[in-house]
């Protein structure tokens, strides 16, 4: 069973490496936004997109949220709006991201989303591999081994043919 555990540990290391890549993408995006927002004047020119990355178990959650502002300028409050992601492509629709992105950040948003989509797809396959290995491990734990008396081929053959 040790080989299964080693395989799962190796795949978990792949997930950790993918998460590190996702964090680098998010950090690059946020550094760009902070740099550009420092040059902008007024709240209306600030970014209305938020990118967050979290690692929950073996699941990487790299998601975009939009920010909508409500109220008068003196007493405004923000509300985070979830942006739906396609389940089939593991990516966000460009038109949905464009609703919240400012013109000055659009290119960077597209670049970040392209990288994150690739990371999400890789993560999907690695997680599936972990699940398959866990299932295989469970099956091998319940299967008779060569050393067990139940695994004696000739004895099983004799029982099937009715001989004793």
The 8 nearest C-alpha neighbors of each residue, nearest first, counted from 0:
[[1, 3, 2, 4, 136, 140, 139, 5],
 [0, 2, 4, 3, 5, 6, 136, 7],
 [3, 1, 5, 0, 4, 6, 7, 136],
 [4, 2, 6, 1, 0, 5, 7, 136],
 [3, 5, 7, 1, 6, 2, 8, 0],
 [6, 4, 8, 2, 3, 7, 9, 1],
 [7, 5, 9, 3, 8, 4, 2, 10],
 [6, 8, 4, 10, 9, 5, 129, 11],
 [9, 7, 11, 5, 6, 10, 4, 12],
 [10, 8, 6, 12, 7, 11, 5, 13],
 [9, 11, 13, 7, 12, 8, 6, 125],
 [12, 10, 8, 14, 13, 9, 7, 15],
 [11, 13, 15, 9, 10, 14, 16, 8],
 [14, 12, 10, 16, 11, 15, 17, 9],
 [13, 15, 11, 17, 12, 16, 18, 122],
 [14, 16, 12, 18, 13, 17, 19, 11],
 [15, 17, 19, 13, 18, 14, 12, 20],
 [18, 16, 20, 14, 19, 15, 13, 21],
 [17, 19, 21, 15, 20, 16, 14, 22],
 [18, 20, 16, 22, 17, 21, 15, 23],
 [21, 19, 17, 23, 18, 22, 16, 24],
 [22, 20, 18, 24, 23, 19, 25, 17],
 [21, 23, 25, 19, 24, 20, 26, 18],
 [22, 24, 26, 20, 21, 25, 27, 19],
 [23, 25, 21, 27, 22, 26, 111, 28],
 [26, 24, 22, 28, 27, 23, 29, 21],
 [25, 27, 23, 29, 28, 24, 22, 30],
 [26, 28, 24, 30, 25, 29, 23, 31],
 [27, 29, 25, 31, 26, 30, 24, 32],
 [30, 28, 32, 26, 31, 27, 33, 25],
 [31, 29, 27, 33, 32, 28, 26, 34],
 [30, 32, 34, 28, 29, 33, 35, 27],
 [33, 31, 29, 35, 34, 30, 36, 28],
 [34, 32, 36, 30, 35, 31, 29, 37],
 [33, 35, 31, 37, 32, 36, 30, 38],
 [34, 36, 32, 38, 37, 33, 31, 39],
 [37, 35, 39, 33, 38, 34, 45, 32],
 [36, 38, 35, 34, 39, 33, 40, 32],
 [37, 39, 36, 35, 40, 34, 33, 44],
 [40, 38, 36, 37, 44, 35, 41, 45],
 [39, 41, 44, 38, 42, 36, 37, 45],
 [42, 40, 43, 44, 39, 45, 36, 38],
 [41, 43, 45, 44, 40, 39, 46, 72],
 [42, 44, 41, 45, 46, 40, 47, 39],
 [43, 45, 42, 41, 39, 40, 46, 101],
 [46, 44, 42, 43, 36, 47, 39, 41],
 [45, 47, 48, 101, 100, 44, 32, 36],
 [48, 46, 66, 99, 65, 100, 45, 49],
 [49, 47, 65, 46, 64, 99, 66, 100],
 [48, 50, 64, 63, 65, 51, 47, 66],
 [49, 51, 63, 62, 64, 25, 48, 52],
 [50, 52, 62, 61, 49, 63, 53, 25],
 [53, 51, 61, 60, 22, 62, 50, 54],
 [54, 52, 60, 59, 55, 61, 51, 18],
 [53, 55, 59, 58, 60, 56, 18, 57],
 [56, 54, 58, 57, 53, 59, 60, 52],
 [55, 57, 58, 54, 59, 11, 14, 53],
 [58, 56, 55, 14, 59, 126, 11, 54],
 [59, 57, 55, 56, 54, 60, 122, 126],
 [60, 58, 54, 53, 61, 18, 55, 57],
 [59, 61, 53, 52, 62, 54, 58, 55],
 [62, 60, 52, 51, 59, 53, 115, 50],
 [63, 61, 51, 50, 60, 52, 64, 82],
 [62, 64, 50, 49, 82, 51, 48, 65],
 [65, 63, 81, 49, 82, 80, 48, 79],
 [64, 66, 48, 80, 79, 47, 99, 49],
 [65, 67, 79, 47, 78, 80, 48, 77],
 [68, 66, 78, 77, 79, 65, 69, 80],
 [67, 69, 77, 76, 78, 75, 66, 70],
 [70, 68, 76, 75, 77, 67, 71, 78],
 [71, 69, 75, 74, 76, 72, 68, 73],
 [70, 72, 75, 74, 73, 69, 76, 68],
 [71, 73, 75, 74, 70, 69, 76, 42],
 [72, 74, 71, 75, 70, 76, 69, 42],
 [75, 73, 71, 72, 70, 76, 69, 68],
 [76, 74, 70, 72, 71, 69, 73, 68],
 [75, 77, 69, 68, 70, 74, 78, 67],
 [78, 76, 68, 67, 69, 66, 79, 75],
 [77, 79, 67, 66, 80, 68, 76, 69],
 [80, 78, 66, 65, 64, 81, 67, 77],
 [79, 81, 65, 64, 66, 78, 82, 67],
 [82, 80, 64, 83, 65, 79, 63, 62],
 [81, 83, 64, 63, 80, 84, 65, 95],
 [84, 82, 81, 85, 91, 95, 92, 63],
 [85, 83, 91, 90, 86, 82, 89, 92],
 [84, 86, 87, 89, 88, 90, 91, 83],
 [87, 85, 89, 88, 84, 90, 83, 91],
 [86, 88, 85, 89, 90, 84, 120, 91],
 [87, 89, 90, 85, 86, 116, 120, 91],
 [90, 88, 86, 85, 87, 116, 119, 120],
 [91, 89, 116, 88, 85, 84, 92, 112],
 [90, 92, 84, 85, 93, 83, 96, 89],
 [93, 91, 95, 94, 96, 90, 84, 85],
 [92, 94, 96, 95, 97, 91, 109, 98],
 [93, 95, 97, 92, 96, 98, 91, 99],
 [96, 94, 92, 98, 93, 97, 82, 91],
 [95, 97, 93, 98, 94, 99, 100, 92],
 [96, 98, 94, 100, 99, 95, 93, 105],
 [99, 97, 96, 95, 100, 94, 65, 101],
 [98, 100, 47, 97, 96, 65, 48, 101],
 [101, 99, 97, 105, 98, 48, 47, 96],
 [100, 102, 103, 104, 46, 105, 99, 47],
 [101, 103, 105, 104, 100, 106, 97, 44],
 [102, 104, 101, 105, 106, 35, 100, 107],
 [105, 103, 107, 101, 102, 106, 108, 100],
 [104, 106, 108, 102, 107, 100, 103, 101],
 [105, 107, 109, 108, 104, 110, 103, 102],
 [106, 108, 110, 104, 109, 105, 111, 28],
 [109, 107, 105, 111, 106, 110, 112, 104],
 [110, 108, 112, 106, 107, 111, 113, 105],
 [111, 109, 107, 113, 108, 112, 106, 114],
 [110, 112, 108, 114, 113, 109, 107, 24],
 [113, 111, 115, 109, 114, 110, 116, 108],
 [112, 114, 116, 110, 111, 115, 109, 117],
 [115, 113, 111, 117, 112, 116, 118, 110],
 [116, 114, 112, 118, 117, 113, 119, 111],
 [115, 117, 119, 113, 90, 118, 114, 112],
 [116, 118, 120, 114, 115, 119, 121, 113],
 [117, 119, 115, 121, 116, 120, 122, 17],
 [120, 118, 116, 122, 117, 121, 115, 123],
 [121, 119, 123, 117, 122, 118, 116, 89],
 [122, 120, 118, 124, 123, 119, 117, 125],
 [121, 123, 119, 125, 120, 124, 118, 126],
 [124, 122, 120, 126, 121, 125, 119, 127],
 [123, 125, 127, 121, 122, 126, 128, 120],
 [124, 126, 128, 122, 127, 123, 129, 121],
 [127, 125, 129, 123, 128, 124, 122, 130],
 [126, 128, 130, 124, 129, 125, 131, 123],
 [127, 129, 125, 131, 126, 130, 132, 124],
 [130, 128, 126, 132, 127, 131, 7, 133],
 [129, 131, 127, 133, 128, 132, 134, 126],
 [132, 130, 134, 128, 133, 129, 135, 127],
 [131, 133, 135, 129, 134, 130, 136, 128],
 [132, 134, 136, 130, 131, 135, 129, 137],
 [135, 133, 131, 137, 132, 136, 130, 138],
 [134, 136, 132, 138, 137, 133, 131, 139],
 [137, 135, 133, 139, 134, 138, 132, 140],
 [136, 138, 134, 140, 135, 139, 133, 141],
 [139, 137, 135, 141, 140, 136, 142, 134],
 [138, 140, 142, 136, 141, 137, 135, 143],
 [141, 139, 137, 138, 142, 136, 0, 143],
 [140, 142, 138, 139, 137, 143, 136, 144],
 [143, 141, 139, 140, 138, 144, 137, 150],
 [144, 142, 150, 149, 147, 141, 145, 139],
 [143, 145, 147, 146, 150, 142, 149, 139],
 [144, 146, 150, 147, 143, 151, 148, 149],
 [145, 147, 144, 148, 150, 151, 143, 149],
 [146, 148, 149, 144, 150, 145, 143, 151],
 [147, 149, 150, 151, 146, 145, 143, 144],
 [150, 148, 147, 151, 143, 155, 144, 154],
 [149, 151, 148, 145, 147, 143, 152, 144],
 [152, 150, 154, 153, 148, 149, 155, 145],
 [151, 153, 155, 154, 150, 156, 149, 157],
 [152, 154, 156, 155, 151, 157, 158, 150],
 [153, 155, 157, 151, 156, 152, 158, 149],
 [156, 154, 158, 152, 157, 153, 159, 151],
 [157, 155, 153, 159, 154, 158, 152, 160],
 [156, 158, 162, 154, 160, 155, 159, 153],
 [159, 157, 155, 161, 156, 160, 162, 154],
 [158, 160, 156, 157, 161, 155, 162, 154],
 [159, 161, 157, 158, 162, 156, 155, 163],
 [162, 160, 158, 159, 157, 163, 156, 155],
 [163, 161, 157, 160, 158, 159, 156, 154],
 [162, 157, 161, 158, 154, 160, 159, 156]]
